[in-house]
Amino acid sequence: MMEGAAFFNAKATTKDISLFLDIDSKRDVIKEFHFDGPCASLYKAEMEELKMHTQGKTLEEVKGITRASLMFETRLTDGHKAVTSTGLWLLREAIASYMGESRFFKEDRDLLCLCFSVTKRDIVQKVLNNRDFELKTLLQETMATSACGSCRGPILTLIEETRNAHGMIKGLDHSRSRFDKDGNWIKIAGHYPGPLLIKLDELKDEWMKREGIVDQFSIELVNIEGFHISVKINSTNEKTVSGLLSALTDFWKSKLGILFFLQSV
């Protein structure tokens, strides 16, 4: 031990693995990094890499560590990537016990569940990968909302907003359906498919006039399936068609706050 140094033993634990830090409290430097537990061997690569990034470093330097900066991460039993990094969660908790606070890393501004370090980015990616992703799935994988529960409302809101923004309606038979599983018509932006198509066509005409392309192009909305719309354009230039579809999509989103998926037919 260095002369005059005062060491603080910080600890964080899960049922599988525990992390122990020896912190020089005079310099806020992590002097020792140890881990142990029934599944320590399973997490070895992840924890050893984290040790390399933290041991001998100041807490200020450790703040720069993000999930994206790490190469190794223990996968779930089904082979998929967990919503949150166990190693980083343990590191956050151990440092929080030393500092007396829970918000520490740069990416913490993105955190929704402070207790288990689940970020907005994590949840959005999970929803995009699975339209039926819901709170119980998140709870099973990360324990999010199971502690203080204060994040439950914001998490449910984010899941719903992500589905709506990307045209992912929970419980549909497939992504292009206009019916739910009970056979009922689906309302989008407060409209059933027919009235919605009329509304979109009116906005399309408004956009074409604004852009001054009414005499140059003919754009016909042929069909609507949920958030997916088939469009017929009188142009054989793929680049031109792609540009028109992209611009029209952006215009609709600015007016209705919804992302539609356009396909040329």
N, C-alpha and C positions, 0 to 999 in steps of 0.2 A: 504494500500500500504506500502511496506517495506521502511524504511528510506534509502534515497539515491538511490532508485531504479528508473530507467528510463524506462517507458513502451512504446512499439511500438504497435499500433493497425494494425494488418495485416488482409487482407480480400481477399476472393476469391468467385466468384459467378457463378452459372449456372442459367438457367431459372427456375429450380425446387427448388434449395436450395443454401443458402449462408453460408460460414464458416467465423467466426471471431476469431482471436487469439490475446490475449494480451501477448506480449513477453517482458520479462525483458531483456532489451538490454545490461545491464552491465554483466549479467551472461549467456545470450542466453538461457533462460529458458522460456518455455511456461507456463504462470501462469493461464490463463483462456482460455477455449475452448467453444465457443458458436456456435450454428447453428440455422438457421431460413429460412423460405421460404414457398411457397404454397404447397410443397410436403415434408415438414420437417418430418411429421409423418410417411411417407412411408420409409424414410431413417433413422428413429430413431435408430433401432438396430445397423445398420452399423456405424452411427456417434457416438453413445454412446460407442461402443467398441473402436473406434478410440480415443475418448476422454480419455478413461481409459489408453490407451497406450501412450498418449502424454502429458496430463496435469501434470505439475510439473516436466517434464523431460527436459533435455537439448536438444538442437538441434542436438548435436552429438549422443545422445541416440536415438533420433527420426529417425536418418539416418538408423538404423537397422530394421525399420518396412518395411515389404514386403507384398505383396498381399497374399502370401501363409501363412503368420503368423496370418492372421485375419480369424475369424470364420464366421462373418456375412457379407453378401453383398447383396444389393438390386438387385433383378432380373429384367429383361426386362418384358414388358407387356405380352410377349408370354411365360414367365417362364424360358427362357434361361439366362445363365450367360452373362453379358455384356463383351465386349472385354477389357474394362478398368474399374477400380474401381473408382466410382465417388468420394467417400470419400478421397481416396489417391490422386486423381487428385486435389481436392480442397486443401488438405493439402500442396501438392507440390507448388501450385500456391500462397497460402498465405505466405509460407515461402520464396518463390522466391521474393515476393514483399518486404519482409523484408531484404533479403540478397542481392537483386539486381542481382540474377542469377537464371537460370532455371534448371540446372543439380545439383541434391542434393542427392537423395537416391542412395543406393548401386546398385540397379537394373537399374539405369539410363544409365549405359553403354550398356544396351540392348535396349534402347529406339530408335525408328525410328521416331515417331512423337513427338517432344518435346512439341509442343503446347498443345496436348491432352493426353500425356503420354501413347501412345500405343507402346508396345514392340515387338521385333522380335518374342518372345515366344508366345505372344497373337495371332499374325497373323498366325504363323505356325499352331497352334492348330485349328484356325478357318478354315484354308484351309483343314486340315486333316479331319475335321468333315463335310466338304461340298466341293466337287470337283468343283462346279460352283461358289464358293465364289470369289468375285471380288471387285474392288475398290469401286463401288457404294454401295455394301453391307456394307463395312467397314465405309464408309462415313455416312450411315444411322444410324449405331449403335454407332459410336464414334466421328463423326465430323472430324476424321483424314484427313489431307491434305486440309481442308477447310479454314485454316488460312493463314499461309505464303506459303504453298504449296511446300516447299523445300524438303519434304520427299516423294513426289509422285513417283519419279523415283525409289528410293531404295525400296519402298513398292511394286511397280509393279514387280520389279525384284525378290524380295523375294517370292511373290505369285507364279510366274512362276517357279522359282527354286524349290520350295517346291512341286509343282505338278509333275515336272519332276523327282525329287528324289524319289518320292513315287509312280510313275506310275499312276498318276491321270490326265488324259487328259480331259481338259475342254470341255463340250458339247457332250460327248459320250453318246450313248443310255444306256450303262451299262459298268461296269469296265473291262470286258473281251473282249470288241469289238476290231477288227482290222480295222474297218471303222469309219469314222466320220458320222454325221447325214445326210450328203449329199451323202453318199455311196462311198466316196473316200477312197482309201487305206491310212493308216497312216504311215508316216516315223518315225522311231525311230533311233537315232544316225546316221541320214543321210541315212538309209537303209529302203527299203520296207520289209515286213515280210519275203519273201523268202530269199533274200540276207542276211538279218540280222540273220536268223536262221543258214545259212552257216557260217557266221562270228562267231557266238556264238559256233558252233560246232567245228570250228578250234581252238578257244580259250580253249574250253573244253579239246580237245586232248592235247594242250600245257600244260594245268594244270595237267592232269593225268600223263603225262610224267615227269613233274617236281616233282610230289608227289610220283612217282614210283608205281602207282597202275594200270597201263595199263593191266597187266596180272591177276590182282586180281578182277577187276570189269569191267562190261560192262555198260556204261551209254549212253543211246540213247535219243536224243531230239525228242519227238514225235510230238508236236504241239506248235504253238505260237499264242497267242491272245493278242495283245497289248504288255503289259509288263509281261504277264502271260505265263509261259512255262510249258508244261507237259513233265515230264522226266520219263523214264523207267530204273530202276536199277536192276541188277540181284542179289538182296539180299532181304531176308525176315526179316532181323533184322531192326526193326523200328529205333532204336537208330543210327545204322550205316548209314541208308538211310538219316536220318535227318542231321547227321553230314556232309555227302557228299554234300547234297543240300546246306547247310549253307556255307560250304567252297567254293563251286563253285560259289555261289552268290557273295561272297566277292571278289573272283578272277575277275569275270566279272566287278564288280563295280570298282575295281582298274584299270582295263584296259579301260573301256568305260565311267566311271563316272556315271553309271546308276544302279539303284536298280531294279533287276528283281525279280519276284515272281515265285518260282518253286514249282511244285506239283508232287508228285510221283504217277504214274499210273500203 
